[in-house]
């Protein structure tokens, strides 16, 4: 174990506020002493209840974080939009599309259903050790 690094759960519900929420998360983590913040594609994004279209752009939160990170004293670390393909394993979504590769996907909802039902979850989706921790936690909480 690295004494300079620790993991702590932040009991915080998502508010689906897109770029503004990304900034809020950066501020909260800075208050916990973090210097960097990993930010994914479409962080805290939401869809229109009428059209189903994304309310924010896919990389809007990352761009907003890059713009305001220096002001906050936090370095945003944008994560790549990786997908798993049958042909090449992990590649960026852009590469998969450009090369016409078949992406394998499991939605967050489907993942939670599989987790609760005790179904096997493919290793390309999540490490077995992570699945074990999630299942142990669910049992501990009685879910």
Backbone as CSV, one residue per row, in Angstrom:
resi,resn,N_x,N_y,N_z,CA_x,CA_y,CA_z,C_x,C_y,C_z
1,UNK,0.830,-1.186,0.000,0.000,0.000,0.000,0.872,1.245,0.000
2,UNK,0.403,2.238,-0.722,1.109,3.504,-0.793,0.542,4.434,0.291
3,UNK,1.353,4.882,1.243,0.836,5.720,2.325,0.370,7.098,1.847
4,UNK,0.748,7.490,0.628,0.325,8.792,0.111,-1.013,8.719,-0.611
5,UNK,-1.516,7.516,-0.803,-2.746,7.337,-1.564,-3.751,6.572,-0.725
6,UNK,-4.995,7.012,-0.718,-6.039,6.262,-0.046,-7.341,6.434,-0.809
7,UNK,-8.236,5.502,-0.600,-9.534,5.517,-1.258,-10.577,5.807,-0.192
8,UNK,-11.423,6.751,-0.463,-12.503,7.071,0.466,-13.774,7.274,-0.338
9,UNK,-14.841,6.696,0.119,-16.128,6.821,-0.556,-16.731,8.184,-0.250
10,UNK,-17.217,8.846,-1.271,-17.874,10.134,-1.110,-19.377,9.925,-1.270
11,UNK,-20.137,9.988,-0.189,-21.581,9.757,-0.286,-22.276,10.959,-0.923
12,UNK,-22.362,10.943,-2.226,-22.881,12.078,-2.970,-23.742,11.562,-4.113
13,UNK,-24.934,12.032,-4.211,-25.810,11.627,-5.310,-25.586,12.537,-6.514
14,UNK,-25.598,11.939,-7.684,-25.442,12.717,-8.909,-26.679,13.588,-9.118
15,UNK,-26.460,14.781,-9.632,-27.556,15.706,-9.896,-27.772,15.913,-11.400
16,UNK,-26.971,15.231,-12.206,-27.080,15.276,-13.663,-26.964,16.712,-14.194
17,UNK,-26.051,17.465,-13.627,-25.872,18.869,-13.991,-24.709,19.077,-14.945
18,UNK,-24.223,18.020,-15.566,-23.219,18.115,-16.619,-21.967,18.856,-16.207
19,UNK,-21.550,19.831,-17.031,-20.298,20.548,-16.777,-20.235,21.233,-15.413
20,UNK,-21.340,21.795,-14.958,-21.337,22.456,-13.646,-21.093,21.450,-12.536
21,UNK,-21.636,20.263,-12.706,-21.426,19.239,-11.686,-19.981,18.745,-11.698
22,UNK,-19.372,18.710,-12.867,-17.958,18.327,-12.953,-17.114,19.296,-12.125
23,UNK,-17.408,20.589,-12.237,-16.680,21.595,-11.460,-16.938,21.398,-9.969
24,UNK,-18.182,21.120,-9.608,-18.501,20.886,-8.196,-17.728,19.690,-7.646
25,UNK,-17.653,18.612,-8.426,-16.901,17.428,-7.997,-15.417,17.764,-7.836
26,UNK,-14.892,18.572,-8.752,-13.485,18.960,-8.644,-13.251,19.742,-7.349
27,UNK,-14.166,20.647,-7.021,-14.026,21.452,-5.799,-14.108,20.586,-4.544
28,UNK,-15.044,19.663,-4.531,-15.191,18.768,-3.376,-13.914,17.961,-3.188
29,UNK,-13.405,17.418,-4.277,-12.207,16.587,-4.175,-10.977,17.408,-3.796
30,UNK,-10.916,18.650,-4.270,-9.806,19.511,-3.856,-9.847,19.702,-2.339
31,UNK,-11.048,19.855,-1.790,-11.187,20.013,-0.341,-10.719,18.778,0.420
32,UNK,-10.696,17.627,-0.268,-10.182,16.393,0.327,-8.689,16.220,0.046
33,UNK,-8.087,17.195,-0.651,-6.652,17.155,-0.899,-6.238,16.638,-2.263
34,UNK,-7.193,16.381,-3.139,-6.843,15.871,-4.470,-6.241,16.972,-5.334
35,UNK,-5.296,16.584,-6.158,-4.673,17.521,-7.086,-5.104,17.264,-8.522
36,UNK,-5.642,16.062,-8.779,-6.078,15.670,-10.114,-7.487,15.086,-10.034
37,UNK,-8.206,15.177,-11.142,-9.579,14.672,-11.184,-9.816,13.985,-12.523
38,UNK,-10.104,12.699,-12.485,-10.389,11.944,-13.699,-11.833,12.224,-14.087
39,UNK,-12.013,12.650,-15.307,-13.356,13.010,-15.764,-13.674,12.268,-17.056
40,UNK,-14.770,11.561,-17.023,-15.162,10.745,-18.171,-15.955,11.510,-19.217
41,UNK,-16.220,10.820,-20.284,-17.052,11.359,-21.350,-18.460,11.535,-20.795
42,UNK,-19.097,12.632,-21.110,-20.488,12.888,-20.743,-20.722,12.778,-19.242
43,UNK,-19.804,13.319,-18.448,-19.951,13.245,-16.995,-21.208,13.964,-16.538
44,UNK,-22.000,13.283,-15.730,-23.222,13.837,-15.143,-24.184,14.356,-16.204
45,UNK,-24.134,13.749,-17.378,-25.016,14.166,-18.457,-26.432,13.661,-18.247
46,UNK,-27.343,14.280,-18.945,-28.738,13.856,-18.872,-29.368,13.987,-20.256
47,UNK,-30.520,13.386,-20.391,-31.237,13.420,-21.660,-32.543,14.175,-21.503
48,UNK,-33.007,14.737,-22.591,-34.293,15.416,-22.604,-35.402,14.404,-22.353
49,UNK,-36.334,14.750,-21.476,-37.467,13.848,-21.221,-38.467,13.873,-22.368
50,UNK,-38.313,14.823,-23.266,-39.237,14.933,-24.400,-38.673,14.241,-25.638
51,UNK,-37.429,14.598,-26.001,-36.850,14.066,-27.243,-35.892,12.909,-27.023
52,UNK,-35.368,12.774,-25.809,-34.372,11.742,-25.538,-32.977,12.134,-25.976
53,UNK,-32.817,13.363,-26.492,-31.503,13.843,-26.919,-30.659,14.211,-25.704
54,UNK,-29.340,14.080,-25.846,-28.439,14.490,-24.777,-28.582,15.986,-24.549
55,UNK,-28.642,16.385,-23.289,-28.775,17.792,-22.948,-27.442,18.514,-23.110
56,UNK,-26.344,17.833,-22.750,-25.003,18.397,-22.866,-24.237,17.648,-23.935
57,UNK,-23.230,18.306,-24.496,-22.361,17.644,-25.460,-21.526,16.569,-24.772
58,UNK,-21.110,15.571,-25.537,-20.388,14.423,-24.981,-19.114,14.823,-24.230
59,UNK,-18.421,15.846,-24.693,-17.157,16.237,-24.071,-17.244,17.610,-23.400
60,UNK,-18.461,18.113,-23.220,-18.650,19.446,-22.653,-18.109,19.540,-21.225
61,UNK,-18.337,18.526,-20.415,-17.843,18.549,-19.035,-16.312,18.518,-19.014
62,UNK,-15.707,17.706,-19.890,-14.243,17.664,-19.953,-13.683,19.019,-20.368
63,UNK,-14.291,19.621,-21.381,-13.815,20.926,-21.864,-13.964,22.001,-20.789
64,UNK,-15.079,21.992,-20.080,-15.338,22.955,-19.016,-14.324,22.777,-17.884
65,UNK,-14.027,21.521,-17.561,-13.054,21.226,-16.506,-11.650,21.681,-16.921
66,UNK,-11.290,21.466,-18.172,-9.978,21.924,-18.656,-9.875,23.443,-18.561
67,UNK,-10.976,24.130,-18.885,-11.000,25.588,-18.862,-10.845,26.133,-17.440
68,UNK,-11.530,25.515,-16.488,-11.559,26.036,-15.120,-10.627,25.322,-14.144
69,UNK,-10.013,24.231,-14.564,-9.105,23.494,-13.680,-7.990,24.337,-13.098
70,UNK,-7.288,25.121,-13.931,-6.192,25.929,-13.374,-6.671,26.920,-12.311
71,UNK,-7.828,27.496,-12.524,-8.405,28.443,-11.560,-8.697,27.751,-10.225
72,UNK,-9.102,26.483,-10.298,-9.425,25.720,-9.093,-8.193,25.082,-8.455
73,UNK,-7.099,25.019,-9.208,-5.910,24.351,-8.704,-6.020,22.844,-8.765
74,UNK,-6.838,22.347,-9.681,-7.028,20.909,-9.875,-6.771,20.604,-11.348
75,UNK,-5.996,19.555,-11.597,-5.694,19.171,-12.971,-6.711,18.135,-13.442
76,UNK,-7.545,18.500,-14.423,-8.477,17.507,-14.954,-7.739,16.494,-15.815
77,UNK,-8.119,15.236,-15.687,-7.523,14.157,-16.465,-8.665,13.508,-17.256
78,UNK,-8.860,13.945,-18.512,-9.950,13.373,-19.299,-9.683,11.903,-19.610
79,UNK,-10.695,11.071,-19.362,-10.534,9.659,-19.697,-10.966,9.436,-21.137
80,UNK,-10.310,8.489,-21.764,-10.645,8.166,-23.144,-11.973,7.432,-23.188
81,UNK,-12.669,7.591,-24.272,-13.922,6.869,-24.469,-13.576,5.513,-25.081
82,UNK,-13.189,4.569,-24.205,-12.789,3.244,-24.673,-13.998,2.327,-24.819
83,UNK,-13.912,1.473,-25.807,-14.931,0.442,-26.022,-14.202,-0.883,-26.211
84,UNK,-14.916,-1.983,-26.017,-14.332,-3.298,-26.237,-14.904,-3.856,-27.525
85,UNK,-14.024,-4.306,-28.407,-14.457,-4.857,-29.694,-14.070,-6.329,-29.786
86,UNK,-14.854,-7.063,-30.554,-14.546,-8.475,-30.774,-13.203,-8.629,-31.486
87,UNK,-12.940,-7.740,-32.423,-11.778,-7.895,-33.291,-10.461,-7.482,-32.647
88,UNK,-10.439,-6.370,-31.887,-9.177,-5.817,-31.404,-9.124,-5.591,-29.898
89,UNK,-10.152,-5.997,-29.177,-10.162,-5.718,-27.744,-10.481,-4.252,-27.497
90,UNK,-9.752,-3.619,-26.562,-10.025,-2.220,-26.215,-9.429,-1.271,-27.244
91,UNK,-10.263,-0.372,-27.737,-9.846,0.705,-28.639,-10.708,1.919,-28.304
92,UNK,-10.366,3.070,-28.837,-11.232,4.230,-28.636,-12.485,4.062,-29.489
93,UNK,-13.556,4.702,-29.053,-14.817,4.626,-29.798,-14.631,5.165,-31.209
94,UNK,-13.816,6.188,-31.339,-13.563,6.781,-32.653,-12.892,5.780,-33.586
95,UNK,-11.920,5.029,-33.063,-11.236,4.018,-33.872,-12.197,2.907,-34.262
96,UNK,-13.014,2.457,-33.307,-13.977,1.387,-33.588,-14.926,1.795,-34.712
97,UNK,-15.395,3.018,-34.659,-16.319,3.512,-35.685,-15.619,3.621,-37.034
98,UNK,-14.415,4.185,-37.029,-13.670,4.381,-38.275,-13.345,3.059,-38.960
99,UNK,-13.083,2.015,-38.165,-12.699,0.726,-38.725,-13.871,-0.251,-38.840
100,UNK,-15.057,0.184,-38.428,-16.230,-0.682,-38.519,-16.153,-1.903,-37.615
101,UNK,-15.561,-1.744,-36.427,-15.410,-2.857,-35.493,-16.699,-3.075,-34.706
102,UNK,-16.961,-4.321,-34.310,-18.167,-4.649,-33.544,-17.908,-4.433,-32.062
103,UNK,-18.632,-3.479,-31.481,-18.489,-3.163,-30.060,-19.359,-4.088,-29.219
104,UNK,-18.803,-4.545,-28.095,-19.573,-5.295,-27.118,-19.937,-4.321,-26.002
105,UNK,-21.194,-4.321,-25.598,-21.651,-3.343,-24.611,-22.559,-3.984,-23.578
106,UNK,-22.518,-3.412,-22.390,-23.477,-3.715,-21.341,-23.841,-2.364,-20.728
107,UNK,-25.109,-2.038,-20.701,-25.535,-0.756,-20.114,-25.365,-0.813,-18.599
108,UNK,-25.364,0.351,-17.982,-25.281,0.410,-16.529,-26.446,-0.302,-15.868
109,UNK,-27.634,-0.142,-16.455,-28.824,-0.810,-15.922,-28.685,-2.322,-16.016
110,UNK,-28.255,-2.805,-17.176,-28.076,-4.244,-17.376,-27.009,-4.778,-16.418
111,UNK,-25.931,-4.026,-16.237,-24.866,-4.431,-15.331,-25.398,-4.603,-13.912
112,UNK,-26.176,-3.633,-13.434,-26.732,-3.721,-12.083,-27.673,-4.916,-11.956
113,UNK,-28.467,-5.173,-12.997,-29.354,-6.340,-12.978,-28.544,-7.632,-12.897
114,UNK,-27.483,-7.725,-13.703,-26.637,-8.920,-13.698,-25.962,-9.093,-12.342
115,UNK,-25.514,-7.998,-11.777,-24.841,-8.023,-10.480,-25.786,-8.554,-9.403
116,UNK,-27.002,-8.001,-9.363,-27.992,-8.427,-8.361,-28.404,-9.879,-8.535
117,UNK,-28.482,-10.323,-9.795,-28.933,-11.690,-10.081,-27.818,-12.718,-9.922
118,UNK,-26.605,-12.261,-9.669,-25.486,-13.181,-9.512,-24.991,-13.764,-10.819
119,UNK,-25.345,-13.128,-11.918,-24.923,-13.615,-13.236,-23.446,-13.339,-13.469
120,UNK,-22.850,-14.143,-14.348,-21.458,-13.915,-14.733,-21.362,-12.612,-15.519
121,UNK,-20.380,-11.811,-15.168,-20.137,-10.552,-15.866,-18.815,-10.700,-16.596
122,UNK,-18.817,-10.449,-17.900,-17.596,-10.669,-18.679,-16.419,-9.831,-18.181
123,UNK,-15.219,-10.413,-18.238,-14.034,-9.696,-17.762,-13.690,-8.491,-18.622
124,UNK,-14.175,-8.457,-19.859,-13.913,-7.266,-20.674,-14.705,-6.073,-20.131
125,UNK,-15.734,-6.342,-19.335,-16.552,-5.260,-18.780,-16.042,-4.805,-17.414
126,UNK,-15.682,-5.758,-16.550,-15.212,-5.418,-15.206,-14.324,-6.530,-14.676
127,UNK,-13.305,-6.138,-13.918,-12.410,-7.116,-13.314,-13.174,-7.961,-12.302
128,UNK,-12.813,-9.240,-12.218,-13.459,-10.141,-11.254,-13.324,-9.613,-9.826
129,UNK,-12.181,-9.033,-9.502,-11.970,-8.513,-8.151,-12.940,-7.364,-7.840
130,UNK,-13.259,-6.559,-8.834,-14.208,-5.466,-8.640,-15.611,-6.024,-8.428
131,UNK,-15.979,-6.998,-9.236,-17.293,-7.638,-9.109,-17.442,-8.245,-7.717
132,UNK,-16.387,-8.893,-7.241,-16.418,-9.515,-5.916,-16.678,-8.465,-4.833
133,UNK,-15.976,-7.342,-4.892,-16.159,-6.278,-3.896,-17.577,-5.724,-3.959
134,UNK,-18.090,-5.502,-5.166,-19.451,-4.977,-5.307,-20.489,-5.947,-4.755
135,UNK,-20.295,-7.218,-5.025,-21.244,-8.219,-4.518,-21.163,-8.334,-2.998
136,UNK,-19.962,-8.286,-2.451,-19.807,-8.351,-0.993,-20.473,-7.145,-0.333
137,UNK,-20.309,-5.984,-0.938,-20.915,-4.779,-0.393,-22.445,-4.863,-0.461
138,UNK,-22.960,-5.376,-1.569,-24.414,-5.516,-1.713,-24.966,-6.475,-0.657
139,UNK,-24.239,-7.550,-0.395,-24.675,-8.505,0.634,-24.644,-7.856,2.015
140,UNK,-23.598,-7.085,2.262,-23.455,-6.404,3.550,-24.612,-5.434,3.768
141,UNK,-25.031,-4.740,2.705,-26.130,-3.779,2.799,-27.501,-4.426,2.691
142,UNK,-27.521,-5.723,2.374,-28.796,-6.437,2.287,-29.530,-6.242,0.972
143,UNK,-28.811,-5.891,-0.089,-29.434,-5.703,-1.426,-29.379,-6.976,-2.224
